[in-house]
Amino acid sequence: MRLSELKPGAIARIVAISSTGSFKKRLQEMGALPGEIIRVEKTAPLGDPIEITIKGYSLSLRKSEAEAIVVEVLK
């Protein structure tokens, strides 16, 4: 499942990042690493951007960026 498909309140574990290059490196520098637990906090009315909590801080991602993150739903 993709991060962009989750609803607010969902908790998931990052399985993989299906992007390459500088975008993948930027996500990893922000803490989006395989195995990390994330929680979807909010989505904007049109679904873009998505606010998540990872490693205790908030991170906003565009929907297109969230589509590159493969997750396993925990709750």
DRENPATOR-61650 format. One record per atom (N, C-alpha, C): atom name; x, y, z. Coordinates in steps of 0.05 Angstrom, whole numbers, plus 5000, padded with zeros to 4 digits. Atoms other than C-alpha are relative to their C-alpha. Layout:
N
{'CA'; {X; Y; Z}} ...
END
This chain:
75
{'N'; {5017; 4977; 5000}} {'CA'; {5000; 5000; 5000}} {'C'; {5018; 5025; 5000}} {'N'; {4985; 4975; 5001}} {'CA'; {5023; 5071; 4987}} {'C'; {4992; 5019; 5022}} {'N'; {5006; 4981; 4979}} {'CA'; {5027; 5125; 5040}} {'C'; {4978; 5019; 4991}} {'N'; {5021; 4982; 5010}} {'CA'; {4983; 5169; 4996}} {'C'; {4972; 4989; 5002}} {'N'; {5026; 5013; 4998}} {'CA'; {4926; 5119; 5004}} {'C'; {4989; 4999; 5029}} {'N'; {5008; 5002; 4972}} {'CA'; {4923; 5123; 5081}} {'C'; {4983; 5024; 5008}} {'N'; {5018; 4980; 4989}} {'CA'; {4870; 5162; 5118}} {'C'; {5012; 5011; 5026}} {'N'; {4991; 4989; 4974}} {'CA'; {4883; 5208; 5178}} {'C'; {4994; 4981; 5023}} {'N'; {5002; 5018; 4977}} {'CA'; {4895; 5169; 5242}} {'C'; {5013; 4973; 4995}} {'N'; {4987; 5026; 5006}} {'CA'; {4927; 5110; 5206}} {'C'; {5029; 4999; 5009}} {'N'; {4973; 5004; 4992}} {'CA'; {4991; 5082; 5233}} {'C'; {5012; 4978; 4982}} {'N'; {4988; 5019; 5019}} {'CA'; {5039; 5045; 5187}} {'C'; {5031; 4999; 5004}} {'N'; {4970; 5004; 5000}} {'CA'; {5111; 5020; 5180}} {'C'; {5009; 5004; 4971}} {'N'; {4988; 4996; 5027}} {'CA'; {5153; 5042; 5120}} {'C'; {5013; 4974; 4992}} {'N'; {4988; 5025; 5011}} {'CA'; {5171; 4981; 5078}} {'C'; {5022; 5007; 4980}} {'N'; {4981; 4993; 5021}} {'CA'; {5207; 5014; 5020}} {'C'; {4994; 5028; 4989}} {'N'; {5004; 4975; 5015}} {'CA'; {5217; 5079; 4982}} {'C'; {5006; 4994; 4971}} {'N'; {4997; 5008; 5027}} {'CA'; {5205; 5067; 4909}} {'C'; {5009; 5022; 4981}} {'N'; {4989; 4978; 5015}} {'CA'; {5242; 5128; 4885}} {'C'; {5030; 4997; 5000}} {'N'; {4971; 5001; 5001}} {'CA'; {5314; 5140; 4867}} {'C'; {5011; 5028; 5000}} {'N'; {4986; 4974; 5002}} {'CA'; {5365; 5196; 4867}} {'C'; {4997; 5018; 5024}} {'N'; {4999; 4980; 4979}} {'CA'; {5362; 5260; 4906}} {'C'; {4974; 5000; 5016}} {'N'; {5025; 5001; 4985}} {'CA'; {5288; 5253; 4925}} {'C'; {5001; 4978; 5022}} {'N'; {4998; 5022; 4981}} {'CA'; {5301; 5186; 4959}} {'C'; {5019; 5008; 5023}} {'N'; {4980; 4992; 4981}} {'CA'; {5362; 5214; 4994}} {'C'; {4988; 5021; 5019}} {'N'; {5012; 4979; 4983}} {'CA'; {5322; 5275; 5019}} {'C'; {4980; 4987; 5019}} {'N'; {5019; 5014; 4982}} {'CA'; {5267; 5229; 5048}} {'C'; {5016; 4986; 5022}} {'N'; {4984; 5015; 4980}} {'CA'; {5320; 5187; 5083}} {'C'; {5012; 5019; 5020}} {'N'; {4988; 4980; 4982}} {'CA'; {5353; 5249; 5112}} {'C'; {4979; 5011; 5019}} {'N'; {5022; 4991; 4982}} {'CA'; {5285; 5269; 5141}} {'C'; {4989; 4978; 5018}} {'N'; {5007; 5021; 4982}} {'CA'; {5279; 5202; 5175}} {'C'; {4981; 4979; 4989}} {'N'; {5018; 5019; 5012}} {'CA'; {5235; 5164; 5126}} {'C'; {5017; 4976; 4990}} {'N'; {4984; 5023; 5006}} {'CA'; {5273; 5099; 5129}} {'C'; {4983; 4975; 5003}} {'N'; {5014; 5025; 4996}} {'CA'; {5248; 5027; 5121}} {'C'; {5000; 4991; 5029}} {'N'; {5002; 5009; 4973}} {'CA'; {5223; 5002; 5188}} {'C'; {4989; 5021; 5019}} {'N'; {5010; 4978; 4983}} {'CA'; {5203; 5070; 5216}} {'C'; {4970; 5000; 5001}} {'N'; {5029; 4999; 4996}} {'CA'; {5133; 5078; 5244}} {'C'; {4991; 5029; 4995}} {'N'; {5011; 4973; 5006}} {'CA'; {5091; 5136; 5217}} {'C'; {4971; 5000; 5007}} {'N'; {5029; 4996; 4995}} {'CA'; {5023; 5164; 5234}} {'C'; {4991; 5023; 4981}} {'N'; {5012; 4979; 5017}} {'CA'; {4980; 5203; 5184}} {'C'; {4984; 5018; 5018}} {'N'; {5013; 4981; 4983}} {'CA'; {4958; 5265; 5221}} {'C'; {4976; 5014; 4986}} {'N'; {5020; 4984; 5015}} {'CA'; {4920; 5306; 5169}} {'C'; {5005; 4998; 4970}} {'N'; {4998; 4996; 5028}} {'CA'; {4906; 5313; 5096}} {'C'; {4985; 5026; 4993}} {'N'; {5014; 4976; 5008}} {'CA'; {4887; 5377; 5062}} {'C'; {4974; 4993; 4986}} {'N'; {5026; 5007; 5012}} {'CA'; {4816; 5382; 5034}} {'C'; {5001; 4986; 4973}} {'N'; {4998; 5014; 5026}} {'CA'; {4838; 5361; 4965}} {'C'; {5020; 4977; 5000}} {'N'; {4982; 5022; 4998}} {'CA'; {4886; 5309; 4991}} {'C'; {5029; 5006; 4997}} {'N'; {4973; 4992; 5005}} {'CA'; {4949; 5348; 4980}} {'C'; {5006; 5026; 5014}} {'N'; {4980; 5020; 4990}} {'CA'; {4993; 5356; 5023}} {'C'; {4989; 4982; 5021}} {'N'; {5006; 5019; 4978}} {'CA'; {4993; 5300; 5074}} {'C'; {5019; 5006; 5022}} {'N'; {4983; 4996; 4977}} {'CA'; {5019; 5313; 5144}} {'C'; {5003; 4974; 5015}} {'N'; {4995; 5025; 4985}} {'CA'; {5052; 5254; 5179}} {'C'; {5018; 5007; 5024}} {'N'; {4981; 4998; 4977}} {'CA'; {5089; 5245; 5245}} {'C'; {5019; 4976; 4997}} {'N'; {4980; 5020; 5002}} {'CA'; {5154; 5207; 5241}} {'C'; {5023; 5008; 5019}} {'N'; {4978; 4995; 4980}} {'CA'; {5208; 5202; 5296}} {'C'; {4994; 5024; 5018}} {'N'; {5007; 4979; 4982}} {'CA'; {5169; 5251; 5338}} {'C'; {4997; 5028; 4989}} {'N'; {5005; 4974; 5012}} {'CA'; {5163; 5308; 5289}} {'C'; {4981; 4998; 4976}} {'N'; {5019; 4999; 5022}} {'CA'; {5114; 5330; 5236}} {'C'; {5014; 5006; 4974}} {'N'; {4989; 4998; 5027}} {'CA'; {5129; 5325; 5162}} {'C'; {4977; 5002; 4981}} {'N'; {5021; 4998; 5021}} {'CA'; {5086; 5349; 5104}} {'C'; {5012; 4991; 4974}} {'N'; {4991; 5010; 5026}} {'CA'; {5092; 5313; 5038}} {'C'; {4978; 5005; 4979}} {'N'; {5019; 4999; 5022}} {'CA'; {5060; 5325; 4971}} {'C'; {4989; 4972; 4995}} {'N'; {5012; 5026; 5006}} {'CA'; {5014; 5270; 4948}} {'C'; {5018; 4984; 4982}} {'N'; {4983; 5014; 5018}} {'CA'; {5061; 5253; 4892}} {'C'; {5025; 4989; 5014}} {'N'; {4978; 5011; 4984}} {'CA'; {5118; 5245; 4942}} {'C'; {4992; 4977; 5017}} {'N'; {5011; 5021; 4983}} {'CA'; {5075; 5202; 4988}} {'C'; {4995; 4974; 4984}} {'N'; {5004; 5024; 5017}} {'CA'; {5061; 5155; 4929}} {'C'; {5025; 4984; 4998}} {'N'; {4974; 5015; 5002}} {'CA'; {5135; 5136; 4929}} {'C'; {5007; 4984; 5025}} {'N'; {4995; 5014; 4975}} {'CA'; {5131; 5109; 5000}} {'C'; {4981; 4976; 5003}} {'N'; {5015; 5024; 4997}} {'CA'; {5108; 5037; 5007}} {'C'; {4999; 4994; 5030}} {'N'; {5003; 5004; 4971}} {'CA'; {5079; 5022; 5076}} {'C'; {4984; 4974; 5005}} {'N'; {5015; 5022; 4989}} {'CA'; {5050; 4965; 5117}} {'C'; {4982; 5011; 5022}} {'N'; {5018; 4988; 4980}} {'CA'; {4988; 4986; 5156}} {'C'; {5001; 4983; 5025}} {'N'; {5000; 5013; 4974}} {'CA'; {4992; 4971; 5230}} {'C'; {4974; 5004; 5014}} {'N'; {5025; 4994; 4986}} {'CA'; {4928; 5004; 5254}} {'C'; {4984; 5020; 4984}} 
END
